[in-house]
Amino acid sequence: MNFDSPLSAWQYAVQHNGFVQDEAQEHAVWALQKCHEALHAGARSVAGVYLWGPVGRGKTWLMDQFHQSLRVSARRQHFHHFMGWVHQRSFQLTGIADPLRALAKELAAEVKVLCFDELFVNDIGDAIILGRLFQVMFDEGVVIVCTSNLPPDELYADGFNRDRFVPAIAAIKAHMQVIAVNGAEDHRLHPGTVEQRYFVASSHSPSPLADVFNGLAEGQSVSIEPVPVGHRQLNVVQASEHVLWCRYADLCEQPFAAMDFIALCDRYRAILLSEVPNLSARKREGRIARGTEDGAERVVAGDRELPQLSVHDDGVRRFIALVDECYDRKVPLYVEAEVPMAALYTEGYLEFPFRRTLSRLQEMQLQRFANA
């Protein structure tokens, strides 16, 4: 059903779809409604909206209702997809006096509104770019509506050279209404018809994903040959025209990138991932990066703590990116793991982003997920 505004979509969901009345959501809806009305009234200056709060509070759903009801040019993207495009386009614009300004002008010519899901910054390269990019996008009249798990002041909080990112925070606070969507309930956990898509492996019985694959791939030709993904080959357990079954080690422990997961979700209607290990990892002691070349002396002004990340952490990051992509594209992800879902990641550097992953995996266990 199509709605003419985010407010009417939310009111209908509360009255007819069993949505729980949520004061924090209502506050967010009215902020989106005012932005929506200003855009369609042709106001010269329109404040964007920054929705932040814990996982499962309805931020993405609210933003999507806003986006779907717009009658002005708009683009809706997961934030890491947008940053991938920014890096690529910035490289193509190398040699131009102000490539970020040129990029912002391109965007402003194409869209009036940018909707970002899951704004999160943990990379120094992204932080440096965003320090200026947000400012020039606002200067060019682009209206931004986004979701995040963190308030602006906590973005990239412990990041190296954070001062390079501070201008982005100032621009967000000057040009967007910051709304906390922090109600008490995780709406993803509301009851619904369950369709199990997460299984705990048993050494005494065949993989349950075999029956899942056979059911999903019925009538399709099946192969065990590797499938091309970008410039690489992905080893598979089985693959059909619309269903992919592979092992965690072959997908998440190989140098695949977010763009590869996008390609997989473009190609397949369901993805099965088996042999997922316990992803938890104890935090290892960090190393001090010295201010001197040989590190023989401690120079306080130049010292910084570097976490000792590992290949294991890279695999978990890819798993998080895979879940995000499947969730965003409504591609069911079937997982067979060594441990129950609640024990999948309980300790490590990625505890915070994995909360969102866990919430999304939980919602994927509902039948309505694939039809949402």
LOZATOR-729307 format. One record per residue (C-alpha): y, z, x; residue in three letters. Coordinates in steps of 0.5 Angstrom, whole numbers, plus 2048, in hexadecimal, padded with zeros to 3 digits. Each point is the difference from the previous one (the first is absolute). Example, Ala and Ser with C-alpha at 12.3 -4.5 7.8 and 13.67 -1.06 7.14 Angstrom:
// LOZATOR-729307
7F7810819ala;8077FE802ser;
//
This chain:
// LOZATOR-729307
800800800met;8077FE803asn;8068057FFphe;8077FF801asp;802806804ser;7FC805804pro;8028057FBleu;7FD7FD7FAser;7FA7FF804ala;7FF807802trp;8028027F9gln;7FA7FC7FDtyr;7FB803805ala;8028077FEval;7FF7FE7F9gln;7FA7FB800his;7FD801806asn;7FE807801gly;805801806phe;802807801val;8088027FFgln;802801807asp;808803801glu;8007FD807ala;7FD7F97FEgln;8068007FAglu;805802805his;7FE7FA804ala;7FF7FB7FAval;8078017FEtrp;8037FF807ala;7FC7F9800leu;8037FF7F9gln;807801803lys;7FE7FB806cys;7FD7FB7FBhis;8068007FBglu;8057FF806ala;7FC7FA803leu;8007FD7F9his;8078017FFala;8027FD806gly;803806803ala;8037FE807arg;7FE807803ser;7F98027FEval;7FC806803ala;7F9800802gly;7FB8057FEval;7FC804805tyr;7FA8037FDleu;7FC805804trp;7FB8067FFgly;7F8801801pro;7FB7FB7FEval;7FE7FF7F9gly;8068027FDarg;8017F97FDgly;8067FD805lys;7FC7F9801thr;7FF7FF7F9trp;8078027FEleu;8037FB805met;7FB7FB7FEasp;8038007F9gln;807800802phe;7FE7F9804his;7FC7FD7FAgln;8068017FCser;8057FD804leu;8037FA7FEarg;8047FF807val;7FD7FD806ser;7FB805803ala;7FB801805arg;7FA806800arg;7FC801807gln;7FD806803his;804802805phe;7FC7FF806his;7FF7F87FEhis;808800800phe;800803807met;7FB7FB802gly;8047FA7FDtrp;807803803val;7FC800807his;7FE7F9800gln;8077FD7FDarg;804804805ser;7FB7FD806phe;8027F97FDgln;807802800leu;800802807thr;8077FD803gly;8048017FAile;806804802ala;7FE8057FAasp;7F97FF7FEpro;7FF8067FBleu;8077FE7FDarg;7FD7F97FFala;7FA8027FDleu;8048057FBala;8047FA7FElys;7F97FC7FFglu;7FE8057FBleu;8068017FCala;8007F87FFala;7F98017FDglu;8008077FDval;8048057FDlys;7FB805800val;7FB803805leu;7FB8047FDcys;7FC804806phe;7F98047FEasp;7FF806805glu;806800805leu;7FD803806phe;802800808val;7FC802805asn;8017FA805asp;806800805ile;8017F9800gly;8018007F8asp;804806801ala;8057FC804ile;8007FA7FCile;8018047F9leu;806804804gly;8047FA7FFarg;7FC7FC7FBleu;8018047FAphe;808800801gln;8017F9800val;7FB7FF7FAmet;8058047FCphe;8067FD803asp;7FD7F97FEglu;7FF8037F9gly;7F98017FFval;7FE8067FCval;7FA803802ile;7FB8057FCval;7FA803803cys;7FB805800thr;7FE805806ser;7FC807801asn;806802804leu;8078027FFpro;8057FB804pro;802806805asp;7F8801801glu;7FF7F9802leu;7FE7FF807tyr;801807801ala;7FD801807asp;8007F9802gly;8037FE807phe;8077FE801asn;8018027F8arg;807800801asp;7FF7F8800arg;7FE8017F9phe;8058057FDval;8057FA7FEpro;7FA7FE7FBala;8008077FDile;8078007FFala;8007F97FDala;7FB8027FBile;8048067FElys;8067FC7FFala;7FD7FA7FChis;7FA8037FCmet;7FF8067FCgln;7FB804803val;7FB8037FAile;7FB805801ala;7FA7FE7FCval;7FC807801asn;7FD8027FAgly;7FA805800ala;7FB7FB7FEglu;7FC7FA804asp;8007FB7FAhis;7FB7FC804arg;7FB8057FEleu;8008007F9his;7FA7FF7FCpro;7FD7F97FFgly;7FA7FC800thr;7FD801807val;7FD7FA804glu;7FD803806gln;8027FC806arg;7FF806805tyr;7F9802803phe;7FE805805val;7FA7FC804ala;7F9803800ser;7FB7FF806ser;7FB8007FBhis;8027FA7FBser;8027F9801pro;8087FF7FFser;8038017F9pro;8047FA802leu;7FA7FB800ala;8008017F9asp;8088007FFval;8007F9804phe;7FA7FD7FCasn;8048027F9gly;8077FD803leu;7FD7FA803ala;7FB7FE7FBglu;8007F87FFgly;8047FF807gln;7FD7FD806ser;7FF806805val;8007FF808ser;7FF805806ile;8047FC804glu;807802803pro;8067FF7FCval;8077FD804pro;8068057FFval;8067FD804gly;7FE7FE807his;7FA805800arg;7F98007FDgln;7FE8067FBleu;7F8802800asn;7FE8027F9val;7FA8037FDval;8007FB7FBgln;8067FB7FDala;8017FC7FAser;8057FC7FDglu;8048067FDhis;7FC806803val;801802807leu;7FB806803trp;801802807cys;7FF806804arg;806805802tyr;7FF7FE808ala;8007F97FFasp;8078007FCleu;804807802cys;7FE800807glu;8017F9802gln;8077FE801pro;8027FD7F9phe;8078017FDala;8038017FAala;8017F97FFmet;7F97FF800asp;7FF8057FBphe;8057FC7FCile;7FB7FA801ala;7FA8037FEleu;8038037F9cys;8037F97FFasp;7F87FD801arg;7FC8057FDtyr;8008047F9arg;7FC806803ala;7FF803807ile;7FA804801leu;800805807leu;7FA803802ser;7FF805806glu;806803800val;800807804pro;803806800asn;8077FE802leu;803807801ser;802801808ala;803806803arg;807800803lys;7FF7FF807arg;806803805glu;8067FC801gly;8027FD807arg;807801803ile;8037FA801ala;805802806arg;8077FE801gly;7FE7FE808thr;7FC7FA802glu;7FA804803asp;8018067FBgly;7FF805806ala;8068047FDglu;8028027F9arg;8067FD7FEval;8028037F9val;8057FB7FEala;7FB7FA801gly;7F98047FEasp;7FD7FE7F9arg;7F98027FDglu;7FC7FA7FFleu;7FA8017FBpro;7F97FE803gln;7FE7FB7FBleu;7F97FC801ser;7FC7FA7FDval;7FE8057FBhis;8078007FDasp;8017F9800asp;7FA7FF7FCgly;8028057FBval;8077FD800arg;7FD7F97FEarg;7FC8047FBphe;8068037FDile;8037F9800ala;7FA7FD7FCleu;8008057FBval;8087FF7FFasp;7FF7F87FFglu;7FA8017FBcys;8048057FCtyr;8067FC800asp;7FC7F97FEarg;7FB8047FBlys;7FA7FD804val;7FB8057FFpro;7FD804807leu;7F9802800tyr;7FF805806val;7FA803802glu;801806805ala;7FD805804glu;8038067FCval;8038017F9pro;8077FE7FFmet;804806801ala;7FD801807ala;8017F9802leu;807802804tyr;801808801thr;803800806glu;8047FC805gly;8077FC801tyr;7FF7FC7FAleu;8008067FBglu;8067FE7FDphe;7FF7F97FEpro;7F98017FFphe;8028047FAarg;8027FA7FCarg;7FA7FC802thr;7FC8067FDleu;8048007FAser;7FF7F87FFarg;7F8801802leu;8008057FAgln;8037FB7FBglu;7FC7FA802met;7FA8047FDgln;8037FF7F9leu;7FE7FA7FCgln;8077FE7FEarg;8027FF808phe;7FD7F9800ala;8047FE7FAasn;806804801ala;
//
